[in-house]
Amino acid sequence: MTRSRRGSRDSGHDRLDFDSNDRRYTPRSARQSLQSEIAAPPPSGHKHGRHPIVFLLNFLLMSAVFLVVGLGALLYYGKSVYEADGPLTVDKTVLIERGMNTQTIANLLDETNVINNKVLFLASVRVTEARGRLKAGEYLFEDGVSMEDVVARLVEGKSILHTVTVPEGRTSKQIVDILNRDSVLTGEIVDVPAEGTLLPETYKFTRGDNRAQILERMRTARDRAVSDVWSRRSPDLPISTPEEMVILASIVEKETALADERPRVASVFINRLKQGMRLQTDPTVIYGIVGGEGSLGRPISRADLRAENPYNTYVIDGLPPGPIANPGRAALEAVINPARTDDLFFVADGSGGHAFAKTFAEHQANVRKWREIERDKSAQAESTDEDSVEN
């Protein structure tokens, strides 16, 4: 009886299983429920292998990865070389001529050892959008200059600057001669500009620049200076046009080379013009004889002072018909703002400057002093010559 009841209880509560035939669910004990079951294995692959499209996609993906990695490595290497010190071991001057294309420039830089990788140079020019912006000129590249600096310098046009200095008081012909003698400039100037139309200064330029371009810059600078100075003139001046200002400034320029004397020399001529006196200045006599050549080559004679020509201010009234040289800005400034003096005369004082006088008597005394100085110099020169002969 007891076994029958246990069996009945077990079959009623603890023993519920799937029947092997009808696959019905049979309840399990609590202990069995806590035990893990073995997971079913994954489904097997396609019995004929992976599809060809899968293989193609995998290949393309891997190729793209390798390509990106390769390009990254190439760019890193190129950037390192681009920014690294270049092959130059000594400073080198290179002339990039007008009309050179990028390939020609790359060849030249490679031949002169400024760069050692033409392909990278051409690629960097394209990447930095510098193509078509490389400027002609003469460039100084220091030893070890990087390709990055080379490209930047060519784009910015940081070439070697040369200078030509035109002293104040030179005639237009003398200025043309100065420019034509410069070996760095190109082209020849044949026609001499009108007197007084150029501004003496120091002008910067690069190798290969044209002489005519420098001349045009001098014209432009002169016009700008004249316009600026004339706009600030004193209202009581006895000159009525910018051209008259230039004429008088050219005379002042030829009379003195001392900057602090220009306003006082200008005041003498302004005072004379106001009183209707002739200017009586030697540089106008010389210009009337030799014109743009500038130098007489000998002392002025009494016959020269009496010679009839439009520029001889010993025989004409007022200003000559045109400038006798090209004055600088300082001479123009002196004319429109002269020193406030009563001076009417001046003569050389033997020290490089001049002695000024208000009256003719004072002037005569200054002239006698100057002639004594000249006689002493002449005697000293003769004495030196005699000593040289005896020795």
C-alpha positions in Angstrom: 0.0 0.0 0.0 2.8 2.3 0.9 4.7 1.7 -2.3 1.6 2.2 -4.3 1.0 5.6 -2.8 4.6 6.8 -3.4 4.4 5.6 -6.9 1.1 7.4 -7.3 2.5 10.6 -5.9 5.7 10.5 -8.0 3.7 9.9 -11.1 1.3 12.7 -10.3 3.9 15.5 -9.4 7.6 14.7 -9.9 7.7 12.7 -13.0 6.5 14.6 -16.0 8.6 13.9 -19.1 8.3 14.0 -22.8 7.0 10.8 -24.2 9.5 9.6 -26.8 6.7 9.0 -29.2 4.3 11.9 -28.9 7.0 14.5 -27.8 4.8 15.9 -25.1 6.3 18.0 -22.4 7.0 16.3 -19.1 7.6 18.5 -16.0 11.0 18.4 -14.4 12.1 18.6 -10.8 13.4 21.9 -9.3 17.0 20.6 -9.3 16.8 19.7 -13.0 15.4 23.1 -13.8 18.4 24.9 -12.3 20.9 22.9 -14.5 22.0 24.6 -17.8 21.3 23.1 -21.1 23.9 22.7 -23.9 23.3 25.3 -26.6 22.5 24.1 -30.0 25.3 24.3 -32.5 25.2 27.2 -35.2 23.7 26.3 -38.5 26.2 24.9 -40.9 27.3 27.2 -43.8 26.1 27.0 -47.4 26.9 23.7 -48.7 28.4 25.2 -51.8 30.7 27.9 -49.9 30.3 31.8 -49.7 28.7 33.7 -52.5 31.2 35.4 -55.0 29.7 38.9 -54.2 30.8 38.4 -50.6 34.3 37.6 -51.7 34.3 40.7 -54.0 33.1 43.0 -51.3 35.7 41.7 -48.8 38.4 42.2 -51.4 37.3 45.8 -52.1 37.1 46.6 -48.5 40.6 45.3 -47.8 42.0 47.1 -50.8 40.4 50.4 -49.6 42.0 49.9 -46.2 45.4 49.2 -47.6 45.0 52.2 -50.0 44.1 54.6 -47.2 47.0 53.3 -45.0 49.4 53.6 -48.0 48.3 57.1 -48.9 48.5 58.2 -45.3 52.1 56.8 -45.0 52.9 58.5 -48.3 51.5 61.9 -47.2 53.3 61.6 -43.9 56.6 60.9 -45.7 56.0 63.7 -48.2 55.2 66.2 -45.5 58.3 65.2 -43.5 60.5 65.7 -46.6 58.7 68.9 -47.5 59.3 70.5 -44.1 62.8 69.0 -43.5 66.1 70.7 -44.2 67.0 70.7 -47.9 70.2 69.5 -49.6 71.9 72.9 -49.9 75.2 73.1 -48.0 76.1 76.7 -49.1 74.0 79.7 -49.9 72.9 79.7 -53.5 71.6 82.5 -55.8 69.0 81.4 -58.4 67.5 83.5 -61.1 63.9 82.6 -62.0 63.3 84.3 -65.3 60.0 85.6 -66.6 58.1 83.1 -68.7 59.4 80.0 -66.9 56.8 77.3 -66.3 56.5 75.2 -63.1 58.4 72.2 -64.7 61.2 74.4 -65.8 61.5 76.0 -62.3 61.5 72.6 -60.7 64.3 71.5 -63.1 66.4 74.6 -62.3 66.0 74.2 -58.5 66.9 70.5 -58.8 70.0 71.3 -61.0 71.2 73.9 -58.5 70.6 71.5 -55.6 68.1 73.7 -53.9 65.7 70.8 -53.9 66.3 67.1 -54.4 62.8 65.8 -55.3 61.2 67.4 -58.3 58.1 65.2 -58.1 57.4 66.3 -54.5 58.0 70.0 -55.5 55.5 69.8 -58.4 53.0 68.0 -56.1 53.4 70.6 -53.4 52.9 73.4 -55.8 49.7 71.8 -57.0 48.4 71.0 -53.5 49.1 74.4 -52.1 47.5 76.0 -55.2 50.8 77.8 -55.9 50.8 76.9 -59.6 50.8 80.1 -61.7 51.7 82.2 -58.6 55.5 81.5 -58.6 57.2 84.9 -59.3 60.2 85.6 -61.3 63.2 87.2 -59.7 66.7 86.6 -58.2 66.5 84.5 -55.1 69.0 83.8 -52.4 68.5 80.4 -50.8 70.4 79.7 -47.6 72.0 76.3 -46.8 69.5 73.8 -45.6 66.5 75.8 -46.8 63.4 73.5 -46.8 61.2 72.9 -49.8 58.4 74.5 -47.8 60.4 77.8 -47.5 61.4 77.6 -51.2 57.8 77.4 -52.4 56.7 80.1 -49.9 59.4 82.5 -51.1 58.7 82.0 -54.7 55.0 82.7 -54.1 55.6 85.8 -52.1 58.3 87.0 -54.5 60.9 87.5 -51.8 63.7 88.0 -54.3 66.9 89.9 -53.9 66.4 93.6 -54.0 69.0 95.8 -55.8 69.1 99.6 -55.5 70.0 102.5 -57.8 70.7 105.9 -56.2 70.1 109.1 -58.2 71.6 112.1 -56.3 69.7 115.3 -56.1 70.5 118.0 -58.7 71.4 115.6 -61.6 70.1 116.5 -65.0 67.8 114.1 -66.9 70.6 113.1 -69.2 72.8 112.3 -66.3 70.1 110.2 -64.7 69.6 108.3 -67.9 73.3 107.6 -68.0 73.2 106.3 -64.4 70.4 103.9 -65.3 72.0 102.7 -68.6 75.2 101.9 -66.8 73.5 99.7 -64.2 74.3 96.1 -65.2 71.4 94.5 -63.3 68.6 96.4 -65.2 67.6 95.5 -68.7 66.6 97.5 -71.8 68.2 100.7 -72.9 66.8 104.2 -72.5 67.2 106.2 -75.7 65.0 109.3 -75.2 65.9 111.7 -72.4 62.9 112.9 -70.3 62.2 116.6 -70.0 64.3 118.3 -67.4 62.8 118.4 -63.9 60.3 115.6 -64.5 62.2 113.0 -62.4 62.5 112.6 -58.6 66.1 111.8 -57.4 65.9 109.1 -54.8 67.1 105.5 -54.1 65.0 103.0 -56.0 64.7 99.3 -55.3 64.3 96.7 -58.0 64.9 93.1 -58.8 67.3 91.6 -61.4 65.8 91.8 -64.8 63.6 94.8 -64.2 63.5 97.2 -67.1 65.2 100.6 -67.0 62.1 102.2 -68.6 60.1 101.0 -65.6 62.5 102.7 -63.1 62.2 105.9 -65.2 58.4 105.7 -65.0 58.6 105.2 -61.3 60.7 108.3 -61.0 58.2 110.3 -63.0 55.3 109.1 -60.9 57.2 109.9 -57.7 58.1 113.4 -58.9 54.5 114.2 -59.8 53.3 113.0 -56.5 56.0 115.0 -54.6 55.3 118.2 -56.6 51.5 117.9 -56.0 52.0 117.3 -52.2 54.5 120.1 -51.7 52.7 122.7 -53.8 49.5 122.1 -51.8 51.4 123.4 -48.7 53.0 126.5 -50.2 53.2 129.8 -48.4 50.6 132.3 -49.8 53.1 135.2 -50.2 55.5 133.4 -52.6 56.4 135.2 -55.8 55.9 132.0 -57.8 52.5 131.1 -59.3 52.7 127.6 -60.6 54.1 124.2 -59.6 56.4 124.4 -62.7 57.9 127.7 -61.3 58.4 126.0 -58.0 60.4 123.2 -59.7 62.5 125.7 -61.7 63.5 127.6 -58.5 64.1 124.4 -56.6 66.4 123.1 -59.3 68.5 126.3 -58.9 68.6 125.9 -55.1 69.6 122.3 -55.6 72.6 123.3 -57.8 73.7 126.1 -55.5 74.2 124.1 -52.3 74.7 120.5 -51.2 74.1 121.3 -47.6 70.6 120.4 -46.4 70.5 123.0 -43.7 71.4 125.7 -46.2 68.6 125.1 -48.7 66.0 127.2 -47.0 68.4 130.1 -46.6 69.6 129.9 -50.2 65.9 129.8 -51.3 65.2 132.9 -49.2 67.8 134.8 -51.1 66.2 134.0 -54.5 62.7 134.6 -53.1 63.8 138.0 -51.8 65.4 138.9 -55.1 62.2 137.9 -57.1 60.1 140.0 -54.7 62.3 143.1 -55.3 62.6 142.5 -59.0 66.3 141.8 -58.9 68.0 139.4 -61.3 68.9 136.0 -59.8 72.5 136.1 -61.1 73.2 132.5 -60.3 76.1 130.6 -61.9 74.4 127.2 -62.4 71.9 128.8 -64.8 74.9 130.2 -66.9 76.4 126.7 -67.0 73.2 125.1 -68.1 72.7 127.6 -70.8 76.0 126.6 -72.2 76.2 122.8 -71.8 72.5 121.9 -71.2 71.9 118.5 -69.8 75.6 117.5 -69.8 75.7 119.2 -66.4 79.4 120.2 -66.1 81.2 123.0 -67.9 84.6 121.5 -67.2 86.3 124.8 -66.6 85.7 128.0 -64.5 83.0 130.4 -65.6 84.5 133.4 -67.6 83.2 137.0 -67.7 82.2 136.3 -71.3 80.0 133.4 -70.1 78.3 135.8 -67.7 77.5 138.2 -70.5 76.4 135.5 -73.0 72.9 135.8 -74.4 70.9 132.7 -73.8 67.5 132.0 -72.2 69.0 130.5 -69.1 71.6 133.1 -68.2 70.1 134.8 -65.1 72.8 137.5 -65.3 71.1 138.9 -68.4 67.4 137.8 -68.1 64.9 138.9 -65.6 63.1 136.4 -63.3 63.2 132.6 -63.7 64.8 130.8 -66.6 62.3 129.0 -69.0 62.7 125.6 -67.4 64.5 123.6 -64.7 68.3 123.2 -64.9 68.2 119.9 -63.0 66.0 117.5 -61.2 65.5 118.8 -57.6 64.8 116.5 -54.6 61.9 116.8 -52.2 64.0 118.8 -49.7 64.7 121.5 -52.3 61.0 121.7 -53.2 60.2 122.1 -49.5 62.8 124.8 -49.1 61.2 126.9 -51.9 57.7 126.8 -50.6 58.8 127.4 -47.0 62.1 129.4 -47.2 63.9 130.9 -44.2 62.6 134.3 -43.1 65.6 136.5 -43.9 66.5 139.8 -45.5 69.5 138.2 -47.3 70.1 139.2 -51.0 73.6 137.8 -51.6 75.7 134.7 -50.8 79.1 133.5 -51.8 81.2 130.4 -51.0 83.0 130.6 -47.6 85.6 128.0 -48.2 84.2 125.4 -45.9 81.7 123.9 -48.3 79.0 126.4 -47.3 78.2 130.0 -48.0 78.5 133.4 -46.4 75.2 135.4 -46.6 74.7 139.1 -46.7 71.9 141.6 -46.7 73.8 144.4 -48.4 76.1 144.6 -51.4 78.8 146.1 -49.2 78.7 143.1 -46.9 78.7 140.8 -49.9 81.8 142.5 -51.3 83.6 141.9 -48.1 82.6 138.2 -48.2 83.8 138.0 -51.8 87.2 139.4 -50.8 87.5 136.7 -48.1 86.6 134.0 -50.6 89.2 135.2 -53.1 91.8 135.2 -50.4 90.9 131.6 -49.6 91.2 130.7 -53.2 94.6 132.4 -53.5 95.9 130.5 -50.4 94.6 127.2 -51.9 96.3 128.0 -55.2 99.6 128.9 -53.6 99.5 125.8 -51.4 98.8 123.6 -54.5 101.7 125.2 -56.4 104.0 124.6 -53.4 102.9 121.0 -53.2 103.6 120.5 -56.9 107.1 122.0 -56.5 107.9 119.7 -53.6 106.8 116.8 -55.7 109.0 117.8 -58.6 112.1 118.3 -56.3 111.5 114.9 -54.7 
